[in-house]
Amino acid sequence: MLRKAVRLFYIALFLLGAALALVGDGAAANGGEVTVLQVKGNIVPVVADYISRGIQEAEDRGSAACIIELDTPGGLLDTTEKIVQRIMNAKVPVVIYIAPHGAWAASAGAFITVSSHVSAMSPATSIGAAHPVSVGEEMSEDQIKKATEYSAAWIQSIAEKRGRDPALVNAVVRESKSFTALQAVESKLVDFIADDLDAVVKGINGRQVTLSSGKQVTIDTSSAVVRYSEMTGVEKFLHMISHPNVAYILLSIASIGLITEVSNPGLIFPGVIGGICLFFAFYSLGVLNAYWAGILLILLALGLFVTEIFVPAYGILTAGGVISLLIGSFILFSESDASMQVDPALIIVITVIFAAFITFLVWATVRGQRRKVETGREGMVGQLAVVKTPLNPRGKVMVDGELWTAELDSGAAQAGEEVVINKIDNLKLYVTKKNSGG
């Protein structure tokens, strides 16, 4: 009896192991949970790190799918390539959901959406406009053609891998075509329309996808729990400053702080704030592929502004600095697409602020230089002194508790009278009687 029970136990154990093996290599993804990532804003390196980490978490936890809520005007090409590669090689189904209502997946967002295993759009959203833009100052026709050919071939290869229409995505790149949610679904650019995340979870249930390993899996979200994987505090901060407008503002604050510290040594606070902002500005400029010519022109403008404070150039240096600042600002992000440009209105406002600030510093410096010296011996000129011994014309006077030898310019002055100091020569004061027009 005992032997029979042991035999049954081992048979049950064998069957359980076989079942677990089939589940591990089977046709259905784990329906325990769905990992959700949220991407809003420009596609920059910190976003690529966040998406890679989120997909890795979904893989480690055996999620049924990793859903990425996307709302982006575009971003950097090299960062987009990293994200697309991570999605294409994911070990779990990756779903792109363009949301919320009114969102879009333009430029880089179109490439990311096409690379997903399953894609969905919220009503009143759009996708497309992925034509390459000029790089640097200005691309030649041949360079533009090469960039367009590369981008078109790349997105077509992604579309073929995902079973989407290559001709359609080709138009997205070559003709900058955009599609509404309804048009995208009808053209099979995306799979379906979903009002909210719950509709997406239901919509992907039962869909079959092929992973990079060649294994086909059926997404099972029938009993899945939604788990959000949010950006860390550091990632949120880096994403916030990885915006052209923010980078430009940080650079401006840093410049104003450092100029203030140079023109007024010892204030400390402006220098500290300027140094911190400069550090973050250089980080932002680095990840956003800022054009070096723009940075150098802005630095030249700052040099001209500082020189204007110490050299009386009658506004010539300030005018040159303003021109240099304007040109440098407008070409600062000329290597990126339209979504990565500094707002022209912000450039004008910052330039006006700089011009007003430098004008104020120059005025304050000139005013300080013209002000009468109020310390040391020179500061005594114009002060009143009390006669201690009669001045006829020489005698002694008291100034600020000190006894000085004095000489009266004319007439005589008795003890107790007040005289005005006109000049100091060595340790002798030359004075005038107060009541004689001094």
Order of alpha helices (4+ residues) and beta strands (2+ residues): alpha-beta-alpha-beta-alpha-beta-beta-alpha-beta-beta-alpha-alpha-beta-alpha-beta-alpha-beta-beta-beta-alpha-alpha-alpha-alpha-alpha-alpha-beta-beta-beta-beta-beta
